[in-house]
Amino acid sequence: GKLKPHEVARLYRHSDIIVDMSYWHGFGRMGLEGMACGVVPVLSSSGGIERYAVDGKNSYIIAGSDPQQAADRIIRLAKNPELRWQMRREAIETAGAYSEANSVDDWLALWHGSAVREQIKVVG
């Protein structure tokens, strides 16, 4: 069913691993949200996850959406609490670099850069 944002965060906080084998991720926010709540994501290698996900460090990235590779990584995390905790610490640290304020700053910088390029086109 549909969850409210605080319910999603609670679900993440009570999880060790999240899995998203989408064929395409825009930015892949689910993985980053999970990281912020201390969950190790297992993600398909698509879309924008490369901006934050580092295979074997703060997440596992699966080639395409190979179910056998995903299962192997999930089992590895489930059987190895030390690895899971190490990756969890890295995931939380990674997520800490992202915030709404940083996102707004990125969009403003992008917009400002586009506006400057448009001015150059008009003048040049």
Salt bridges, closest charged atoms under 4 A:
ASP16 OD1 - ARG88 NH2 2.88
ASP20 OD2 - HIS25 ND1 3.53
GLU33 OE2 - ARG29 NE 2.86
GLU90 OE1 - LYS57 NZ 3.91
GLU118 OE2 - LYS121 NZ 3.50
